[in-house]
Amino acid sequence: MSKNVAVFVDVANIFYAAKAAGVDIDYVTLLKSASAGRDLVRAYAYTGLDPENDNQRQFHAFLARSGYKVVSKDIRKYGDGKVKANLDIELVVDMMKTARNLDIAVIISGDGDFAPAIRAVQEMGVRVEVISFRGNTSSDLIEVADLFTDITQIARVEKGSSRSGRRVAGDDEDLSMTEVPDKQTEGTGVNIYTHGEMLPAHGYPGLKKYAHLAGNFGGAWQDQHKELAVFPGAIIFNTNCIQKPAESYKDRLFTWGLVRWPGVKHVDGWDFSAVIAKAKECEGFPENPGREILTGFGHNAVLGVADKIIAAVKSGAIRRFFLIGGCDGAKPGRNYYTELAEKAPKDTVILTLACGKYRFNKLEFGDIGGIPRLLDVGQCNDSYSAVRIALALADAFECGVNDLPLSIILSWYEQKAVAVLLTLLHLGIRNIRIGPSLPAFVTPNVLAFLVENFNLTPVGTADGDLNAILGDALGTAAC
């Protein structure tokens, strides 16, 4: 049964936080993301109005057309030049009045003054979620919220099938690396392709407006020499995964941000005109229908259908979750992860993240009652999303993460994986399998400690590990 939700937007708070961050907010996408998978009862937008400001009146009209009930009052102008229109009381009153008809209230603000009101609504049995800029959000608000989401993950817009196209963006976690080139290439005939860890860019609502964000080319970092040699366009690298460029594509290669390579042209700032000019010199792709793969299953997307997932687990339709992810590499033994995913029973769901996904993300896994069996959570840095999903499921089942029907199998390679592993251990996560070989710092004494305290286990064979995991899980209900 779907949950009733109401959304309460403190527009002034979000506006000034966005201004400080140098970005805009897509209020249409914001509302869709805040209410996804739930029945929207009402969306309120609280904002001041300068009667003499035509832009503000147009903005209010836009909010009304976009599904918000606009609650406003005239701003007050003070002698020192400051203006103010405080609508905190109106927001709290509306939230209290609607709480009896709600399952979920979403507060979009970073103002800690709302924390007491949130506690009062929670005591009425309402789940309260907070969305805002993390750096501009009171710690009290984050702590009291049942779920906090950084607004930049769902509704940020920076200021300012294969289709014929001539350019690829490199792989990194900074999606402004895609947004700004997208804007600068719009209408030029140059298409954008992502590579490697930039694949999740195709799941971000704010980038969907760019029709020339044409697709993803290639796979994991270790194949860049053979892939980039045949890519018919200009290339930007903005990641530590860069390898020594081959002469076959070095003249088409640019670096950006912190990444540099001797003899390779570097883009300073946000002017990509040199890259666009090089792309126009290149042959580009011919028109050729490609294939589609699913991405974009961050914690907001997954938790938006949490009710369906929980029901599927309780009914037995989903027996177990496998988190199979981490860093890919060329070392023998990594076909283990392909085989593990292929042999996972059809009543299991696979969560994946980072470039290890390229071992199996183009395979067909089907779905369970409309829930895809393969959920691509994102990049290495989106391990946070995987943890949020696990914590939310544990909360729903009223148990610990280690009691969930969840098995974590990590592929190991480089420094980010160290941070991910240490974070999981700090959170008390047990029974992690790791491979294809153990990290170099895991001496016999360290391994003995990790096995004794966390039951950390080296991977074995796909068949053997599946038998061990599912044998332990046979007849076990969720929590």
N, C-alpha and C positions, 0 to 999 in steps of 0.2 A: 504494500500500500504506500502510495507516494506521500511525502511529508509536506505540510504547509509551511511556507517561508515568507517572511517580509524583510525588505531591505531598507536600511536607513542610512542615507549618505550625508555626511557633514561636508558639504561642498567647499566651504571656505577653508577648512582644515586640509582637505585633499588638494585644493587649488594651490595653496601656499607651499605645501610640501613638494608638489610637482614642480612648482616654479623654482624652488631651491635646488631641486635635482636636475633642472634643465630639461624636463620632459613634459609631454602632455599626457592626458588621460583619455582613453576611448571609453566614454560613458555607456555606449551601447554594448560593447564587449564586456564591460564591467558588470552590467546588470545580468547579461546572459550567463557569465561565469558564476556570479554570486548565487543565482537561482537554478543552475543546471541540475537536472534530475529531480527537481522538486516542483510543487505547485505554488506559483507565485501568487500570494494574496494581495500584496500591495508593495510598491516601491516608492519611498519618499526621498525627496531631495530638498535639503534645508539650505537656503542661500539668501544673502542680503540682496537688496536691489537699490540701485541709484536711479531714481525716476528720470534723471536727465541723461542717462547712459543708454544709448540705443543698442550697443553691443550686448549689454547685460540682458535687456529685454529679449533680444533674439536668442541669447543663450537659454533663457528660461523657456522660451517657446520650443527650442530644440529639445530640452529635457522633457517637456510635456509630450511632444510627439514621439519621444523614444520610450515612453511607458512609465515615466516618473510622475508622481503627484508632487508638484512644486509647492513647498511651504516657504514663504518669504516674508520679510519685513523691510521697510525702508532703512537704509544705512544711516548712521549718525556720523556727522562730520565734526571733528574737534579742531580747536584753534591751532594745535601743533601739526595739523595736516593729516592726522590719522583718521581712518574711517572704521566703523564697527557696526555689526548687526549680529548680536548673539542669539542663536536659536537653539542652544543646548536644552533649555527647558522644554521647548516644543518637541524636540526629538524624544526626550525621555517620556513625556506625557503620551505621545503617540505609541511608543513602544509598550508602555504599561497597559494602555487601552486595548491594543491588539494582541497582547500576550496570550489571553485566554483562548484565542483561535489559532495559535501558532504551535508548530513543533520546533521551528528554527527561526531565530532572528539574526540577521547579518548586519553588523555595525561597520560602516566604512568611515573610519576616523582614527586618528592617533592620539586623541585627547583622553588623558588618564582620568578626567573628571567623570567619565561615563562608567568607571569601574564599579562604584556602589550600585548604580542602576542595573548593571549587568548581573551582579550577584542577586539582586532582588528578583529579576526575571528568571534566573536559573532556579531559584527556590520555588518558582511556579511550575517547574518541569520543562522549561524551554531551553533548548540548546542554543548557545550564543557563539557566533563566529565573528571574528574581527578581521577586516581587510584594511591594510594601510601600508605606507612606506615604513619598512622596518626601522630605518635610522631616525624616523620622526615619530615613532610610536612610544608612548609611555610604557615602561616595563610593567607597571601595574595592569595595564590593559592587556598586554601579551599574556601575563600570568593568569588572569581571571578568565580569559577566553577559552572555550572548549576547543577552538581551532583558530590559529592565527595564520593568515596568508599574506605574503608580501605582494602588494599590488603590482609591482613591476613584473611579476611572473604571469599576470593575466591580462593587464589592460594598459601597459605602458606604450606610448608612441613617441619615438624620438622627434625632437623638433627638426625645425629645419627641413606513361607516355612521354617520349622525348620530343621537345620542340626545337626548331633551329635556334641556336644560341651560341654565344661566344665566350662565356666567362664562368669561372668557378670561384666561390669564396672558400678560403681555407677553413680548417676546423679549429674551433675554440669555443669557450662558453659565453663570450661577449656577443649577444645577438644584435647589438647596435652595429656590429661589423656587417650584418646582413641588411639591417634597416637603412643605413645611410647609402651604401651603394645601390640598393633597390631604388631609392628616391632619385639618385643622380643618373641612373640608367633608364628611368621611365621615359618611354617615348623615343628612345634612341635606336631601337631595333636590337639592343644587346640584352640577352637573357642571363639570368643568374642561376648558377648551379651550386649546391652545397657539396661538401666532401667531408668524409670522416665524421667527427663529432659534431659537425654543424647540422646533421640530419634532423634533430629535433626542431630546428627553425621552422620546418614545415607544419609543425603542430601549434605554433603560436598564432592566436587570432589576429594580433596586430599586423602580422606579415601577410595575411591572406589577401589583403587588398591589392597586392602587387601581382598582376597576372603574369608578369615576366619572371617571377621566381619559379623557374620552370621545372626543377626537379633536383635529384641528388645523383651525383656521379661517383662511382667507385665505392670503396669500402674502407677498411681499417688502414692505419698509418703506414704499416710495414710494406704495403703494396704500392706506395706512391711512385716509385721509380717506373714501374711498368704502366701504371694508370695515367700518370700525368704526361708521359711520353706520347700517348695517343689522344689526349684531350685537345680538341681543336680550338683552344681559346687562351685568354690570359688567365693568370692564376695569382691569387693572393694567399700568402701564408701568414697566419697570426697565432701560431701555436708552437709549443716546445717540441712537437713531434716532427719538426722538419728534419729531413735527412740531407746529406750532401747532394745538391741538385745535379742532375745529369745534364750534359751539354744539349741534349735533344729538346729540353724545355727551359733551360736557364734564361734564355732571352725573353721568354714570356712570363717569367716569374717576378713577383713583387713581394716584399715583406711589409708588415705593418705593425704598429704598436711596439711591444718590447722585443719582437722577433727581428733579427737581422742575420744576414749571411754575407761574407765577403764576396764582392763582385755582383751582388744581386741588388736591383733597384729597390729603394725603400720609400714608402709613402709616408710623409709627415702630415699629421693632422687628418682632416676629413675630406681632402680634395683628391678624388679618384679619377680625375680627368685623364691622367697618363695611362691608367689601367684601361679605361674605356677606349682610348685611342688605339692601344695595342689590341684590344678585343676586336675592334672593327677591322683591323688588318688581317685577322685570322679567318680561317675557312668557316668555322662554326659547324654545328651539327646539321645533317639533313633532317627533314621531317620524317619522324619514325616513331610510331606508337611504342611506348615503353610499358613497364609493369608497375603496379602500385603496391606499396608496402605500408603498413600502419605504423604511426609514431604519435607522440604527443600524449602519452598516458602518465603525466605527472600526477602528484597526489590529489590535486583539485579535480582532475578528470576522473580518476578512479573512485575517489570518495563521493563524487557526484552520483555514482550508481552503487554506493555502499549497500543500500537496502537489498538490491538484487544479488549482490555478491554474498551478503550474510545469509539471505534466504537459500541460495544455492548450496552454501556450505552446510547449513542446518538440514537441508533435505537430502544431502548426500550426493547431489549432482556434481559438486566440486569436492574431491577427496583431499587434495593437497595443493599447496602453492610451492613452486620452485623459484627462487631468485638465482638466476644464472647470469652472471655478469662480471665485469671487471675489464682489465687491460688485455688486448690481444697482442700477439707477437708471432715471430717466425719459428720459434723453438718447436721441435717435434713434440707431439703429445697433446697439442691443443685441439686436435680433432675429437678429443674426449668430450668437449663441450657440445659439439655438433651432435655426436652420437647420444649424449645424455638427453638433449632436447628432443631429438627424433624418437627416442624410445620411451620418453615420459608418457604414462598412460593417458588416454583421451579424457579421463575425468580429473585431470590436473591442469592447473594454470601456471604459465611461465611468465614471471616478471624478469625483465632484462634491462641493463643499462651499460653505458660506456661502449668502447669499440669492440669489446668481446661479443656484442650482439651480432656482428657481421659474420660470425661462424654459423648462424642459423636464421637470421631475420628475414631471409628471402624464401624460406620454406613455408609450406601451407600447413597450418595447425588447426584451422576450423574454429568453432566457438562452442560454448556451453550455454544454452539458453539465451543466445544473443550476446554473451560476454566473450570477447576474443580470448582464445587460449594463450596468445602471445601478447603481452602488454609491454611496450617499449617505454620505460620510465624516463629515458633521456641520456644525459652525458655522465661522465665520472662525477661531476659536481652535483648531479641530481640524485646521488646516494641519499641526500637529505629527504627527497621525495619518497624513496623506498622506505626509509625509517618512519616517516610520517604515516605512510599507508599501514605499516605493521603496527605502529602504536594505536592508530585509530581502530584497526580490527581488534586488537587486544582489548581496547576500551569497550568496544561493542559486545565482545564476548565475556567481558568481565574477568579477564585472566591476564597473565603475563605474556610477553612476546615469545618467550621460550616454550610456552604451552600451546601456541598456535600450531595448526597444521602447515608449517612453513619450514622449508629447508633452504639454507643459503650455501651456494656453491660459487666460489670466487675464482676468477682467473687472474693470476698475479703477473705484474711486470715491473712497474716503475713507481716513482715517488708518491703520486697521488694515491696509489693503492695502499701505501703505508698509512696515510692519513685516514683513509676509509676503514682499514682494518682496526687501527687503534681506536677510532670512534666507536665502532661496533663493540669492541671489547670493553671500552669505558661504559657503554650502555648495558653491559652485562649479558650481551648476546652470546649464547652457547651453541655448540654443535655445528660450527661453521666448517665446511670442507674447502680446502684451498689447494691450488695446483697451477700448472702441471708439476711444478717443483716448489719447494718451500723457499721463502725469502732468505737471502744470504745471512741476515742477522739472526735467523732462528738457529742458534747453536743447540747442541743436545740438551744443555741445561735449560735454555729458554723453552725449547719444545716440551720438555718434561713439565715445566710450569704451566704452559698453555694447555697441555692435554689434561693435567690434573684439575685446573681451575676453570677452563672453558670448553673442555672436550674438543679442542681444535684438531681436525683430522686431515691428513693429506688425502687428495683424491686417489681413487684406485682405478677400477675399470667402470665403465658406464653401467654395465649389467650388475656388477657386484654392488656398486653404491646404490643403485635403484632398489635392489633386493633388500639391502640393509635399511634404507630409509622407509620404504613402503612396508617392509616386514614389520618394522617397529610401529608403523601407523595403522596396520590392519585392525579393523574393529574399533578404532579410536574415534570418538566424536570430537568435534571442535570444542576445545576447552571444557 
